Amino acid sequence: MITFKNFLLETKDEPEVHPRGTLYHAAPKKYHASIMAHGILPKTGGSTFLNRRYSKRVYLATRIEAAWDFTVSVNARRDKPVEYDVYHVDSSKLPNAVFYRDSYFDDYGIWTSSKIPASAIIDVTEVNHDWEPDDDYYDGK
């Protein structure tokens, strides 16, 4: 059972997962130069719109549409929308990373406490909020 305390503190166990292929990380455009130079660094939580606290991690999506959906969801809670980039990450370039299912984004969200090196970033997509996914875009799990 998810308690309010567990929800805020992210204390429950999350199963380990073994993703393959490309993963996606959404980040505000203002961090683009830093990400391309240093990679994606794990951050301690507490700055999410839910003020959830968690250990240092990098959140990733297993589908690009899910990363896009995340940016829409976050921007819906802001007075002034933030421009995002979605970084395409080659999971085969992360042989020592351990990934866990994000229990609040079950089907398409995972996280790791490992740094994502810039060398694992294989592409960047600028988020265009005029694009709308098909009604069945999540069907291809």
Salt bridges, closest charged atoms under 4 A:
GLU10 OE1 - ARG52 NH2 2.39
GLU10 OE2 - ARG57 NH1 3.50
GLU14 OE1 - ARG57 NH1 3.73
GLU16 OE2 - HIS18 NE2 3.86
GLU65 OE1 - ARG63 NH2 3.21
ASP85 OD1 - LYS29 NZ 2.79
ASP85 OD2 - HIS32 ND1 3.32
ASP106 OD1 - ARG101 NH1 2.42
ASP107 OD1 - LYS141 NZ 3.58
GLU126 OE1 - LYS29 NZ 3.51
